[in-house]
């Protein structure tokens, strides 16, 4: 699915969209790995894992990174909120089993960051995702600048996407 600016998740963004080459994500491309158990309750009427569960897996992995003060320090009055989520479904996930979610920061900005993720079942990529997350001030409920120590911590999770530089 294309975003309004014409970029597509999992594609080289330096090429025009119609000439882009698909790059299948690899788990080793992501510095943070999170494992989730797939439950029978996660299945849909077709017998595979519901698409909503893909989003939940991404959320759990994002929270593991963003809400661990040992990894990413946050100001007392700050919290991360998601502003955008894109998921490309590349294959099925089935119960029973588990999924490993690879996560990395793609970009750290002034008040927000972009996280890319991929979901792997038996080393096969089942989905890729891209989310924009904003630091919000709890009192004003508005975007707040990322403190330097928060930016530095997030940048440690930035890795180059194969075929392009960060």
ABEGO torsion letter per residue (X at the ends): XBBAAGBBBGBBAABBAAABBBBBBBAAABABBBBBBBBAAABBAAGBBBAAAAAAAAAAAAAAAAABAAABBBBAABBBBBABBBBBBABBBBOBEBBBBBBBBABBBAABBBBBBBBBBGGBBABBBBBBBBBBBAAAGBBBBBBAAAAAAAAAABBBBBGBBX
